[in-house]
Amino acid sequence: MTASPFAFVEADAIRAVLDRADHLRNDNDALARLWPDSRVVLLDDNGHAYADEQRRLLAPTGARLSEGPGGTGAAVFLGIDEAGTGWFALDANLAAFEAPQRSELRAAATHWPHFEASVFAQARAVQHWRLRHRHCGVCGGALVYSRGGWLGTCTQCNAEHYPRTDPAVIVAVSDGERILLGRQASWPARRYSTIAGFVEPGESLEHTVAREVLEETGVRVKSCRYLASQPWPFPSSLMLGFVANAHPDTPRLSDELEDARWFTRDEVREAQAREADPARDDGTGLLVSPRLSIARWLIDHWAEA
């Protein structure tokens, strides 16, 4: 299986990218000591990372920048790598530093090394939360940040606010012989993917799988099983991957999908072969999800079963 830059993992392959070192988040002195030799991911207002001429991550040391951790809470502490080096994220407009290029997260996830893409994803997700949570949702007061940038406290009512991740299920639905895939109108022609949707309050993950598949396609799920997860920082989701057994119902369309169809293993395998050898693509047939996503991993997992 091809691993995602955002590290969706099976239970026997769990690997942390950074030690997030939660015990240091309240220790401003320790963070200040780490800062000079730490690597700092600089993000512009669009969430793009500073990059060099080849669009590789450009993460200067804290000593080269003008803003450090503690006090203002400007820098977000991301963690410590295997070499003991600290990693931080900082809004680029707070640093007297320029870079020749910017890199968008999807492109980075496709082309950067696993470690750097994952650090970028973590930094981008926290930045997105902070940019959209500057005021208290209880009373409207301004927030001040602490714990290495991971806690926002209201200056008026003292309510505490933490970064949030929205859970969503994504599911490879099969009737035993075929896989159910859908497509949105905005996608490239012929591209289909697995069914996905957000968990609603009061639902179990299994109920979400059954509800979303039924709502989007009209297909009735009989059972489902969790396989793996993938952080999806576009901007703040966690994709929870399932396989499901379903009745061989004829799909019916909803407002969310332009089309939904059953595909055979031969059709999926042919799509995989066309991707591996673009010369085989004659402009017809299925296109599957890019390798960036857990959706593609689920499709490949089903095709190899």
Backbone as CSV, one residue per row, in Angstrom:
resi,resn,N_x,N_y,N_z,CA_x,CA_y,CA_z,C_x,C_y,C_z
1,MET,0.832,-1.195,0.000,0.000,0.000,0.000,0.875,1.258,0.000
2,THR,0.459,2.269,-0.739,1.159,3.545,-0.723,0.730,4.338,0.500
3,ALA,1.686,4.799,1.298,1.358,5.552,2.513,1.043,6.998,2.171
4,SER,0.118,7.560,2.883,-0.232,8.958,2.699,0.745,9.861,3.421
5,PRO,1.019,11.059,2.868,1.827,12.023,3.602,1.196,12.427,4.931
6,PHE,-0.107,12.238,5.066,-0.780,12.606,6.301,-0.975,11.398,7.213
7,ALA,-0.270,10.322,6.924,-0.097,9.217,7.871,-1.396,8.568,8.318
8,PHE,-2.281,8.157,7.365,-3.340,7.280,7.800,-2.701,5.917,8.005
9,VAL,-3.059,5.247,9.072,-2.320,4.070,9.502,-3.251,2.953,9.913
10,GLU,-2.784,1.726,9.771,-3.463,0.590,10.341,-2.951,0.394,11.762
11,ALA,-3.662,-0.410,12.532,-3.371,-0.513,13.959,-1.948,-0.982,14.236
12,ASP,-1.374,-1.798,13.346,-0.034,-2.317,13.600,1.058,-1.452,12.992
13,ALA,0.707,-0.250,12.519,1.710,0.584,11.853,1.666,2.016,12.348
14,ILE,1.318,2.200,13.623,1.206,3.550,14.174,2.591,4.152,14.331
15,ARG,2.765,5.357,13.783,4.056,6.027,13.893,3.815,7.525,14.002
16,ALA,4.296,8.110,15.075,4.155,9.553,15.251,5.201,10.268,14.415
17,VAL,4.822,11.374,13.825,5.761,12.173,13.055,6.598,13.028,13.987
18,LEU,5.956,13.719,14.889,6.624,14.517,15.912,6.182,14.043,17.290
19,ASP,7.095,14.124,18.246,6.680,14.035,19.639,6.076,15.386,19.987
20,ARG,4.787,15.436,20.193,4.132,16.732,20.411,4.447,17.321,21.778
21,ALA,5.087,16.555,22.640,5.658,17.065,23.896,4.676,17.962,24.644
22,ASP,3.512,17.419,24.930,2.483,18.181,25.631,2.989,18.750,26.954
23,HIS,3.907,18.055,27.589,4.401,18.503,28.895,5.184,19.808,28.807
24,LEU,5.592,20.211,27.607,6.331,21.460,27.442,5.435,22.650,27.105
25,ARG,4.194,22.409,26.775,3.349,23.497,26.287,3.107,24.580,27.332
26,ASN,3.112,24.210,28.605,2.932,25.209,29.665,4.242,25.784,30.181
27,ASP,5.353,25.352,29.608,6.666,25.756,30.107,7.290,26.750,29.131
28,ASN,6.963,28.023,29.314,7.474,29.049,28.406,8.994,29.146,28.430
29,ASP,9.585,28.895,29.579,11.048,28.946,29.659,11.675,27.852,28.795
30,ALA,11.098,26.655,28.863,11.622,25.553,28.058,11.432,25.831,26.568
31,LEU,10.286,26.390,26.214,10.046,26.707,24.804,11.008,27.792,24.327
32,ALA,11.276,28.763,25.182,12.213,29.822,24.824,13.623,29.267,24.619
33,ARG,13.998,28.258,25.410,15.317,27.642,25.238,15.383,26.853,23.924
34,LEU,14.278,26.237,23.553,14.244,25.488,22.304,14.290,26.399,21.075
35,TRP,13.690,27.570,21.203,13.421,28.433,20.053,14.629,28.731,19.168
36,PRO,15.771,29.137,19.657,16.845,29.560,18.754,17.276,28.492,17.754
37,ASP,17.300,27.231,18.166,17.754,26.160,17.284,16.605,25.403,16.633
38,SER,15.387,25.803,16.924,14.222,25.118,16.367,14.008,25.499,14.916
39,ARG,13.278,24.645,14.208,12.843,24.941,12.840,11.437,25.543,12.913
40,VAL,11.214,26.558,12.096,9.958,27.301,12.150,9.286,27.266,10.775
41,VAL,8.079,26.711,10.732,7.281,26.684,9.510,6.531,28.009,9.416
42,LEU,6.795,28.756,8.360,6.171,30.066,8.161,5.003,29.925,7.194
43,LEU,3.833,30.414,7.622,2.622,30.286,6.828,2.064,31.667,6.505
44,ASP,1.733,31.885,5.232,1.128,33.162,4.875,-0.366,33.138,5.196
45,ASP,-1.055,34.230,4.884,-2.474,34.342,5.254,-3.362,33.347,4.519
46,ASN,-2.861,32.769,3.420,-3.613,31.760,2.684,-3.295,30.346,3.143
47,GLY,-2.442,30.227,4.176,-2.071,28.910,4.663,-1.008,28.226,3.848
48,HIS,-0.307,28.983,2.990,0.769,28.408,2.194,2.085,28.532,2.957
49,ALA,2.917,27.519,2.836,4.191,27.502,3.547,5.286,28.148,2.713
50,TYR,6.206,28.815,3.399,7.380,29.351,2.716,8.209,28.189,2.171
51,ALA,8.715,28.362,0.946,9.464,27.306,0.272,10.629,27.911,-0.495
52,ASP,11.595,27.051,-0.847,12.757,27.523,-1.596,12.464,27.519,-3.093
53,GLU,13.500,27.703,-3.907,13.318,27.815,-5.355,12.690,26.570,-5.970
54,GLN,12.937,25.412,-5.361,12.360,24.152,-5.849,11.055,23.794,-5.132
55,ARG,10.493,24.765,-4.420,9.243,24.592,-3.666,9.362,23.556,-2.555
56,ARG,10.565,23.356,-2.037,10.765,22.525,-0.859,10.585,23.390,0.385
57,LEU,10.245,22.732,1.494,10.005,23.464,2.735,11.220,24.294,3.118
58,LEU,10.957,25.558,3.416,11.997,26.462,3.901,11.611,26.844,5.319
59,ALA,12.253,26.204,6.288,11.915,26.404,7.704,13.157,26.914,8.418
60,PRO,13.325,28.241,8.528,14.521,28.789,9.185,14.526,28.475,10.671
61,THR,15.668,28.636,11.270,15.753,28.467,12.718,15.144,29.679,13.418
62,GLY,14.730,29.464,14.662,14.157,30.563,15.423,15.109,31.730,15.568
63,ALA,16.419,31.459,15.620,17.396,32.525,15.789,17.380,33.520,14.635
64,ARG,16.877,33.107,13.472,16.850,33.983,12.301,15.587,34.836,12.242
65,LEU,14.651,34.600,13.161,13.368,35.288,13.105,13.212,36.248,14.268
66,SER,12.198,37.097,14.165,12.055,38.166,15.156,11.040,37.857,16.248
67,GLU,10.254,36.775,16.093,9.219,36.465,17.073,9.462,35.089,17.661
68,GLY,9.484,34.993,18.969,9.684,33.708,19.636,8.471,33.285,20.426
69,PRO,8.543,32.145,21.092,7.405,31.634,21.857,7.270,32.337,23.203
70,GLY,6.122,32.078,23.852,5.896,32.684,25.158,5.405,34.116,25.020
71,GLY,4.963,34.691,26.100,4.530,36.087,26.060,3.337,36.276,25.166
72,THR,3.555,36.704,23.938,2.462,36.989,23.008,1.785,35.711,22.516
73,GLY,2.450,34.582,22.650,1.873,33.342,22.124,1.831,33.319,20.620
74,ALA,2.704,34.098,19.957,2.657,34.210,18.502,3.011,32.900,17.812
75,ALA,4.019,32.195,18.313,4.454,30.947,17.688,3.709,29.766,18.299
76,VAL,3.340,28.825,17.464,2.688,27.604,17.917,3.737,26.506,18.009
77,PHE,3.822,25.883,19.164,4.767,24.795,19.365,4.180,23.520,18.773
78,LEU,4.872,22.932,17.796,4.391,21.725,17.132,4.921,20.446,17.773
79,GLY,6.169,20.490,18.263,6.724,19.307,18.893,8.221,19.216,18.692
80,ILE,8.744,18.019,18.958,10.179,17.764,18.888,10.415,16.553,17.999
81,ASP,11.396,16.658,17.098,11.671,15.531,16.209,12.617,14.533,16.875
82,GLU,12.979,13.479,16.154,13.794,12.414,16.722,15.188,12.896,17.125
83,ALA,15.660,13.969,16.496,16.982,14.508,16.832,16.937,15.465,18.017
84,GLY,15.742,15.711,18.559,15.604,16.628,19.683,15.407,18.074,19.282
85,THR,15.237,18.327,17.985,15.018,19.685,17.494,13.555,20.066,17.629
86,GLY,13.310,21.269,18.141,11.947,21.748,18.244,11.419,22.224,16.903
87,TRP,10.105,22.152,16.749,9.428,22.660,15.552,8.291,23.566,15.995
88,PHE,8.203,24.722,15.349,7.169,25.711,15.626,6.518,26.133,14.311
89,ALA,5.357,26.752,14.423,4.703,27.398,13.287,4.480,28.861,13.637
90,LEU,4.575,29.714,12.631,4.445,31.157,12.864,3.813,31.801,11.647
91,ASP,2.895,32.742,11.881,2.355,33.533,10.775,3.490,34.326,10.145
92,ALA,3.622,34.217,8.825,4.762,34.807,8.137,4.820,36.321,8.294
93,ASN,3.662,36.972,8.455,3.678,38.426,8.566,4.265,38.921,9.883
94,LEU,4.582,37.994,10.786,5.214,38.366,12.045,6.735,38.188,11.997
95,ALA,7.245,37.736,10.867,8.675,37.444,10.767,9.329,38.319,9.707
96,ALA,10.498,38.811,10.014,11.285,39.572,9.052,12.090,38.586,8.206
97,PHE,11.376,37.863,7.351,12.007,36.802,6.574,11.258,36.667,5.256
98,GLU,11.997,36.513,4.183,11.380,36.357,2.868,11.770,35.012,2.272
99,ALA,10.939,34.546,1.369,11.200,33.277,0.697,10.833,33.412,-0.776
100,PRO,11.523,32.675,-1.648,11.266,32.814,-3.079,9.963,32.184,-3.550
101,GLN,9.424,31.208,-2.793,8.242,30.487,-3.246,7.290,30.254,-2.078
102,ARG,6.077,29.887,-2.433,5.093,29.411,-1.463,4.622,28.038,-1.935
103,SER,4.246,27.184,-0.987,3.729,25.871,-1.358,2.367,25.652,-0.721
104,GLU,1.420,25.189,-1.520,0.082,24.851,-1.044,0.114,23.435,-0.494
105,LEU,-0.744,23.151,0.474,-0.661,21.908,1.225,-0.880,20.675,0.354
106,ARG,-1.828,20.725,-0.555,-2.073,19.539,-1.378,-0.849,19.204,-2.229
107,ALA,-0.229,20.229,-2.807,0.971,19.984,-3.607,2.098,19.451,-2.738
108,ALA,2.243,20.020,-1.543,3.288,19.551,-0.633,3.061,18.099,-0.237
109,ALA,1.806,17.746,0.026,1.502,16.380,0.440,1.844,15.379,-0.648
110,THR,1.810,15.818,-1.893,2.107,14.931,-3.008,3.605,14.815,-3.263
111,HIS,4.350,15.910,-3.038,5.739,15.945,-3.477,6.768,16.014,-2.352
112,TRP,6.385,16.462,-1.176,7.359,16.583,-0.100,7.569,15.247,0.599
113,PRO,8.695,15.110,1.314,8.863,13.922,2.169,7.748,13.833,3.197
114,HIS,7.477,12.611,3.638,6.387,12.356,4.586,6.477,13.255,5.818
115,PHE,7.669,13.366,6.395,7.814,14.129,7.629,7.440,15.589,7.417
116,GLU,7.998,16.214,6.394,7.763,17.639,6.183,6.310,17.922,5.826
117,ALA,5.702,17.066,5.024,4.299,17.262,4.674,3.405,17.149,5.897
118,SER,3.734,16.221,6.792,2.926,16.043,7.998,3.063,17.221,8.953
119,VAL,4.280,17.747,9.099,4.482,18.927,9.941,3.716,20.120,9.369
120,PHE,3.770,20.287,8.052,3.028,21.357,7.392,1.531,21.196,7.654
121,ALA,1.026,19.974,7.554,-0.399,19.734,7.780,-0.801,20.106,9.199
122,GLN,0.025,19.745,10.161,-0.268,20.091,11.557,-0.277,21.604,11.739
123,ALA,0.736,22.274,11.198,0.828,23.729,11.328,-0.361,24.419,10.673
124,ARG,-0.749,23.950,9.502,-1.855,24.569,8.770,-3.172,24.416,9.520
125,ALA,-3.403,23.248,10.107,-4.658,23.015,10.818,-4.774,23.928,12.036
126,VAL,-3.678,24.091,12.791,-3.738,24.950,13.970,-3.865,26.411,13.560
127,GLN,-3.143,26.798,12.493,-3.280,28.176,12.017,-4.724,28.480,11.625
128,HIS,-5.370,27.565,10.922,-6.750,27.779,10.491,-7.663,27.983,11.692
129,TRP,-7.485,27.150,12.722,-8.298,27.302,13.925,-8.071,28.670,14.563
130,ARG,-6.840,29.088,14.703,-6.555,30.354,15.375,-7.067,31.549,14.587
131,LEU,-6.958,31.503,13.271,-7.448,32.616,12.457,-8.959,32.770,12.566
132,ARG,-9.661,31.681,12.821,-11.123,31.713,12.859,-11.681,31.657,14.269
133,HIS,-10.816,31.687,15.237,-11.257,31.695,16.630,-10.470,32.752,17.396
134,ARG,-10.693,33.997,17.024,-10.028,35.111,17.696,-10.890,35.681,18.808
135,HIS,-12.172,35.286,18.791,-13.099,35.781,19.805,-13.874,34.618,20.414
136,CYS,-14.290,34.816,21.618,-14.979,33.788,22.382,-16.361,33.516,21.799
137,GLY,-16.690,32.234,21.644,-18.013,31.869,21.157,-19.084,31.981,22.218
138,VAL,-18.691,32.220,23.478,-19.657,32.355,24.569,-20.095,33.808,24.735
139,CYS,-19.102,34.716,24.817,-19.449,36.117,25.107,-18.906,37.099,24.077
140,GLY,-18.084,36.641,23.153,-17.539,37.538,22.134,-16.252,38.236,22.525
141,GLY,-15.721,37.956,23.719,-14.481,38.584,24.145,-13.284,38.100,23.339
142,ALA,-12.222,38.893,23.346,-10.996,38.519,22.634,-10.318,37.348,23.337
143,LEU,-9.684,36.490,22.541,-8.944,35.359,23.085,-7.455,35.693,23.181
144,VAL,-6.823,35.191,24.215,-5.368,35.199,24.309,-4.929,33.740,24.346
145,TYR,-3.762,33.475,23.741,-3.333,32.097,23.555,-2.211,31.735,24.508
146,SER,-2.238,30.490,24.951,-1.206,29.968,25.845,-0.998,28.500,25.510
147,ARG,-0.255,27.795,26.385,0.071,26.386,26.165,0.670,26.161,24.785
148,GLY,1.667,26.960,24.439,2.336,26.797,23.164,1.460,27.100,21.973
149,GLY,0.385,27.874,22.186,-0.519,28.244,21.107,-1.729,27.350,20.959
150,TRP,-1.911,26.365,21.867,-2.965,25.378,21.716,-4.186,25.658,22.588
151,LEU,-4.179,26.718,23.354,-5.312,27.064,24.210,-5.618,28.547,24.046
152,GLY,-6.884,28.845,23.748,-7.347,30.227,23.705,-8.247,30.490,24.900
153,THR,-7.934,31.520,25.678,-8.714,31.847,26.871,-9.365,33.207,26.687
154,CYS,-10.647,33.277,26.974,-11.381,34.531,26.796,-10.947,35.546,27.852
155,THR,-10.677,36.764,27.415,-10.254,37.817,28.331,-11.413,38.376,29.141
156,GLN,-12.665,38.003,28.819,-13.820,38.516,29.548,-14.460,37.469,30.470
157,CYS,-14.728,36.297,29.947,-15.440,35.299,30.752,-14.564,34.107,31.134
158,ASN,-13.326,34.096,30.669,-12.359,33.042,30.990,-12.707,31.681,30.401
159,ALA,-13.637,31.625,29.454,-13.921,30.359,28.774,-12.687,29.903,27.995
160,GLU,-12.468,28.589,27.991,-11.305,28.036,27.309,-11.721,27.432,25.967
161,HIS,-10.883,27.646,24.969,-11.161,27.157,23.623,-9.934,26.411,23.102
162,TYR,-10.169,25.216,22.539,-9.093,24.372,22.035,-9.286,24.121,20.535
163,PRO,-8.205,23.802,19.836,-8.363,23.423,18.424,-9.330,22.258,18.297
164,ARG,-10.116,22.279,17.255,-11.091,21.219,17.076,-10.830,20.476,15.775
165,THR,-11.180,19.208,15.792,-11.107,18.363,14.616,-12.485,17.778,14.377
166,ASP,-12.980,17.899,13.159,-14.319,17.423,12.831,-14.231,16.007,12.266
167,PRO,-14.847,15.017,12.925,-14.774,13.643,12.434,-15.697,13.412,11.245
168,ALA,-15.194,12.674,10.287,-15.982,12.298,9.114,-15.684,10.845,8.782
169,VAL,-16.687,10.128,8.333,-16.475,8.753,7.888,-16.265,8.748,6.380
170,ILE,-15.494,7.786,5.920,-15.309,7.559,4.496,-15.312,6.050,4.313
171,VAL,-16.057,5.556,3.327,-16.376,4.130,3.348,-16.337,3.525,1.949
172,ALA,-15.670,2.376,1.868,-15.711,1.550,0.662,-16.879,0.580,0.818
173,VAL,-17.947,0.823,0.095,-19.170,0.025,0.189,-19.143,-1.040,-0.894
174,SER,-19.387,-2.280,-0.513,-19.381,-3.379,-1.477,-20.612,-4.254,-1.291
175,ASP,-21.097,-4.802,-2.400,-22.176,-5.794,-2.322,-21.619,-7.206,-2.392
176,GLY,-20.308,-7.336,-2.238,-19.644,-8.625,-2.314,-18.891,-8.830,-3.606
177,GLU,-19.365,-8.207,-4.680,-18.721,-8.335,-5.986,-18.298,-6.989,-6.561
178,ARG,-18.990,-5.926,-6.146,-18.750,-4.608,-6.724,-18.526,-3.585,-5.611
179,ILE,-17.927,-2.456,-5.991,-17.732,-1.349,-5.053,-18.581,-0.168,-5.500
180,LEU,-19.164,0.519,-4.526,-20.025,1.673,-4.798,-19.184,2.942,-4.751
181,LEU,-19.168,3.683,-5.842,-18.419,4.935,-5.922,-19.322,6.038,-6.453
182,GLY,-19.066,7.258,-5.995,-19.836,8.411,-6.451,-18.925,9.509,-6.933
183,ARG,-19.514,10.494,-7.584,-18.728,11.633,-8.047,-19.510,12.930,-7.852
184,GLN,-18.769,13.999,-7.563,-19.340,15.337,-7.491,-19.150,16.042,-8.827
185,ALA,-20.029,16.964,-9.123,-20.005,17.627,-10.426,-18.721,18.419,-10.654
186,SER,-18.087,18.887,-9.583,-16.892,19.723,-9.717,-15.628,18.923,-10.004
187,TRP,-15.693,17.601,-9.909,-14.501,16.777,-10.087,-14.147,16.637,-11.565
188,PRO,-12.895,16.262,-11.857,-12.532,15.965,-13.241,-13.428,14.883,-13.827
189,ALA,-13.649,14.963,-15.116,-14.507,13.980,-15.776,-14.020,12.564,-15.497
190,ARG,-14.971,11.658,-15.257,-14.735,10.221,-15.074,-14.198,9.858,-13.708
191,ARG,-13.911,10.833,-12.840,-13.366,10.509,-11.527,-14.486,10.168,-10.548
192,TYR,-14.319,9.044,-9.860,-15.248,8.589,-8.841,-14.464,8.288,-7.571
193,SER,-15.155,8.340,-6.435,-14.495,8.088,-5.164,-15.473,7.427,-4.200
194,THR,-14.960,7.106,-3.033,-15.766,6.479,-1.996,-16.740,7.482,-1.382
195,ILE,-17.710,6.971,-0.664,-18.745,7.799,-0.045,-18.235,8.314,1.298
196,ALA,-18.504,9.577,1.599,-18.009,10.180,2.836,-19.031,11.167,3.374
197,GLY,-18.920,11.444,4.679,-19.791,12.443,5.282,-19.426,12.683,6.728
198,PHE,-19.843,13.812,7.254,-19.505,14.203,8.622,-20.394,13.511,9.646
199,VAL,-19.800,13.236,10.793,-20.528,12.666,11.915,-21.415,13.744,12.533
200,GLU,-22.669,13.414,12.786,-23.584,14.362,13.396,-23.675,14.123,14.905
201,PRO,-24.076,15.154,15.669,-24.174,14.988,17.125,-25.068,13.812,17.495
202,GLY,-24.603,13.028,18.469,-25.393,11.917,18.971,-25.284,10.643,18.170
203,GLU,-24.444,10.629,17.116,-24.304,9.449,16.275,-23.072,8.637,16.646
204,SER,-23.178,7.333,16.499,-21.983,6.502,16.472,-21.417,6.547,15.054
205,LEU,-20.167,6.120,14.911,-19.552,6.095,13.583,-20.297,5.131,12.661
206,GLU,-20.739,3.992,13.217,-21.449,3.011,12.410,-22.777,3.566,11.896
207,HIS,-23.458,4.320,12.746,-24.708,4.942,12.300,-24.435,5.982,11.214
208,THR,-23.337,6.707,11.343,-23.001,7.694,10.314,-22.755,7.022,8.978
209,VAL,-22.032,5.903,8.986,-21.783,5.171,7.746,-23.104,4.810,7.068
210,ALA,-23.999,4.197,7.827,-25.273,3.761,7.243,-26.090,4.949,6.752
211,ARG,-26.142,6.015,7.552,-26.943,7.180,7.167,-26.392,7.858,5.925
212,GLU,-25.086,8.118,5.905,-24.501,8.848,4.780,-24.640,8.068,3.475
213,VAL,-24.391,6.770,3.523,-24.513,5.967,2.302,-25.955,5.968,1.808
214,LEU,-26.900,5.837,2.729,-28.305,5.838,2.339,-28.719,7.202,1.798
215,GLU,-28.327,8.288,2.487,-28.716,9.627,2.048,-28.137,9.970,0.687
216,GLU,-26.883,9.592,0.450,-26.219,10.020,-0.780,-26.501,9.115,-1.970
217,THR,-26.788,7.834,-1.700,-26.925,6.894,-2.814,-28.176,6.036,-2.778
218,GLY,-28.878,5.987,-1.645,-30.032,5.118,-1.531,-29.692,3.660,-1.294
219,VAL,-28.412,3.358,-1.109,-27.989,1.977,-0.881,-28.020,1.684,0.613
220,ARG,-28.538,0.495,0.992,-28.705,0.116,2.387,-27.496,-0.691,2.867
221,VAL,-26.842,-0.179,3.899,-25.694,-0.861,4.486,-26.170,-1.925,5.460
222,LYS,-25.572,-3.106,5.392,-25.893,-4.193,6.313,-24.946,-4.235,7.507
223,SER,-23.674,-3.974,7.276,-22.674,-3.981,8.339,-21.462,-3.194,7.876
224,CYS,-20.637,-2.774,8.839,-19.429,-2.046,8.473,-18.335,-2.320,9.490
225,ARG,-17.096,-2.041,9.075,-15.945,-2.315,9.933,-14.902,-1.236,9.720
226,TYR,-14.364,-0.711,10.829,-13.325,0.324,10.773,-12.006,-0.280,10.296
227,LEU,-11.280,0.475,9.439,-9.979,0.025,8.959,-8.839,0.954,9.352
228,ALA,-8.959,2.243,9.088,-7.823,3.146,9.269,-8.331,4.585,9.278
229,SER,-7.440,5.507,9.663,-7.822,6.921,9.695,-6.747,7.768,9.019
230,GLN,-7.158,8.982,8.655,-6.238,9.927,8.034,-6.623,11.343,8.443
231,PRO,-5.707,12.091,9.063,-6.000,13.515,9.266,-6.168,14.185,7.916
232,TRP,-7.143,15.045,7.814,-7.449,15.707,6.539,-7.519,17.205,6.820
233,PRO,-6.375,17.866,6.804,-6.305,19.269,7.237,-6.716,20.249,6.145
234,PHE,-7.875,20.026,5.530,-8.394,20.924,4.497,-9.773,21.457,4.880
235,PRO,-9.935,22.057,6.038,-8.846,22.482,6.915,-8.729,21.725,8.235
236,SER,-9.754,20.966,8.672,-9.685,20.509,10.067,-10.514,19.252,10.306
237,SER,-10.325,18.253,9.467,-11.125,17.037,9.605,-10.241,15.839,9.925
238,LEU,-10.881,14.788,10.410,-10.252,13.487,10.587,-11.113,12.480,9.849
239,MET,-10.539,11.850,8.829,-11.268,10.874,8.032,-11.116,9.494,8.673
240,LEU,-12.239,8.867,8.970,-12.283,7.556,9.620,-12.744,6.545,8.588
241,GLY,-11.811,5.689,8.151,-12.065,4.825,7.014,-12.715,3.501,7.376
242,PHE,-13.762,3.145,6.664,-14.512,1.919,6.889,-14.646,1.123,5.588
243,VAL,-14.892,-0.172,5.746,-15.454,-0.982,4.675,-16.846,-1.393,5.126
244,ALA,-17.756,-1.512,4.177,-19.142,-1.831,4.518,-19.692,-2.867,3.552
245,ASN,-20.526,-3.743,4.080,-21.301,-4.681,3.266,-22.692,-4.087,3.065
246,ALA,-23.183,-4.167,1.842,-24.455,-3.510,1.535,-25.311,-4.387,0.631
247,HIS,-26.597,-4.080,0.622,-27.505,-4.695,-0.333,-27.157,-4.215,-1.745
248,PRO,-27.411,-5.022,-2.762,-27.091,-4.623,-4.146,-28.147,-3.682,-4.728
249,ASP,-28.494,-2.647,-3.976,-29.532,-1.715,-4.419,-29.046,-0.897,-5.617
250,THR,-29.983,-0.498,-6.446,-29.651,0.423,-7.538,-29.464,1.818,-6.965
251,PRO,-28.309,2.423,-7.163,-28.073,3.750,-6.569,-29.045,4.788,-7.115
252,ARG,-29.465,5.675,-6.244,-30.258,6.838,-6.650,-29.519,8.085,-6.176
253,LEU,-29.625,9.146,-6.919,-28.816,10.326,-6.675,-29.436,11.242,-5.632
254,SER,-28.554,11.970,-4.946,-28.955,12.994,-3.992,-28.468,14.337,-4.505
255,ASP,-28.670,15.377,-3.690,-28.188,16.707,-4.075,-26.669,16.793,-4.068
256,GLU,-26.005,15.889,-3.333,-24.553,15.991,-3.154,-23.765,15.366,-4.294
257,LEU,-24.334,14.379,-4.967,-23.595,13.644,-5.982,-24.204,13.838,-7.360
258,GLU,-23.321,13.939,-8.342,-23.759,13.987,-9.734,-24.077,12.589,-10.252
259,ASP,-23.356,11.608,-9.723,-23.576,10.233,-10.159,-23.073,9.284,-9.075
260,ALA,-23.635,8.098,-9.041,-23.181,7.023,-8.152,-23.404,5.718,-8.880
261,ARG,-22.372,4.857,-8.833,-22.439,3.610,-9.605,-21.707,2.497,-8.874
262,TRP,-22.091,1.271,-9.213,-21.324,0.100,-8.809,-20.243,-0.164,-9.864
263,PHE,-19.030,-0.504,-9.398,-17.932,-0.852,-10.300,-17.382,-2.221,-9.916
264,THR,-16.973,-2.980,-10.912,-16.382,-4.289,-10.668,-14.891,-4.149,-10.346
265,ARG,-14.302,-5.233,-9.831,-12.864,-5.220,-9.580,-12.083,-5.039,-10.875
266,ASP,-12.553,-5.618,-11.952,-11.851,-5.451,-13.228,-11.827,-3.984,-13.636
267,GLU,-12.931,-3.273,-13.442,-12.967,-1.853,-13.803,-12.019,-1.037,-12.926
268,VAL,-11.986,-1.357,-11.628,-11.082,-0.643,-10.726,-9.634,-0.948,-11.071
269,ARG,-9.318,-2.195,-11.328,-7.948,-2.566,-11.648,-7.507,-1.947,-12.971
270,GLU,-8.408,-1.831,-13.906,-8.073,-1.159,-15.156,-7.785,0.318,-14.910
271,ALA,-8.551,0.940,-14.009,-8.283,2.339,-13.664,-6.911,2.477,-13.016
272,GLN,-6.548,1.558,-12.137,-5.226,1.580,-11.521,-4.136,1.443,-12.589
273,ALA,-4.364,0.568,-13.561,-3.371,0.358,-14.622,-3.228,1.595,-15.499
274,ARG,-4.343,2.279,-15.780,-4.265,3.505,-16.580,-3.477,4.585,-15.853
275,GLU,-3.649,4.661,-14.540,-2.887,5.644,-13.780,-1.399,5.324,-13.823
276,ALA,-1.049,4.046,-13.693,0.355,3.648,-13.724,0.974,3.837,-15.103
277,ASP,0.161,3.713,-16.155,0.654,3.868,-17.530,-0.304,4.764,-18.293
278,PRO,-0.115,6.098,-18.207,-1.060,7.029,-18.846,-1.251,6.779,-20.337
279,ALA,-0.301,6.123,-20.991,-0.451,5.845,-22.421,-1.641,4.925,-22.694
280,ARG,-2.074,4.206,-21.662,-3.219,3.307,-21.821,-4.547,4.029,-21.741
281,ASP,-4.528,5.300,-21.352,-5.779,6.040,-21.155,-6.294,6.555,-22.490
282,ASP,-7.408,6.015,-22.930,-8.006,6.434,-24.202,-9.141,7.427,-24.017
283,GLY,-9.253,7.984,-22.798,-10.288,8.978,-22.550,-11.607,8.401,-22.117
284,THR,-11.651,7.103,-21.892,-12.872,6.461,-21.416,-12.553,5.667,-20.155
285,GLY,-13.591,5.250,-19.440,-13.390,4.411,-18.272,-13.195,5.205,-16.999
286,LEU,-13.174,4.476,-15.920,-13.115,5.040,-14.570,-11.764,5.675,-14.265
287,LEU,-11.805,6.808,-13.559,-10.632,7.371,-12.901,-10.900,7.331,-11.403
288,VAL,-9.929,6.867,-10.610,-10.110,6.758,-9.173,-9.407,7.902,-8.455
289,SER,-9.644,7.994,-7.154,-9.116,9.085,-6.336,-7.594,9.129,-6.393
290,PRO,-7.002,10.324,-6.211,-5.534,10.423,-6.169,-4.964,9.673,-4.974
291,ARG,-3.700,9.317,-5.054,-3.049,8.551,-4.000,-2.870,9.349,-2.710
292,LEU,-3.066,10.644,-2.765,-2.986,11.469,-1.565,-3.966,11.025,-0.484
293,SER,-5.101,10.488,-0.873,-6.223,10.356,0.054,-6.428,8.932,0.544
294,ILE,-7.048,8.839,1.715,-7.448,7.537,2.243,-8.535,6.914,1.369
295,ALA,-9.272,7.738,0.629,-10.261,7.193,-0.299,-9.603,6.225,-1.271
296,ARG,-8.466,6.634,-1.817,-7.763,5.766,-2.766,-7.246,4.510,-2.055
297,TRP,-6.744,4.671,-0.839,-6.267,3.516,-0.084,-7.385,2.514,0.136
298,LEU,-8.573,2.991,0.435,-9.711,2.104,0.637,-10.084,1.379,-0.670
299,ILE,-10.042,2.119,-1.775,-10.347,1.503,-3.075,-9.325,0.421,-3.402
300,ASP,-8.035,0.735,-3.215,-6.990,-0.247,-3.488,-7.111,-1.459,-2.561
301,HIS,-7.432,-1.192,-1.299,-7.613,-2.283,-0.340,-8.717,-3.218,-0.796
302,TRP,-9.830,-2.669,-1.264,-10.934,-3.491,-1.738,-10.535,-4.268,-2.997
303,ALA,-9.839,-3.610,-3.913,-9.482,-4.256,-5.174,-8.503,-5.406,-4.973
304,GLU,-7.705,-5.326,-3.917,-6.710,-6.365,-3.648,-7.247,-7.501,-2.791
305,ALA,-8.450,-7.336,-2.259,-9.008,-8.354,-1.357,-9.355,-9.641,-2.110
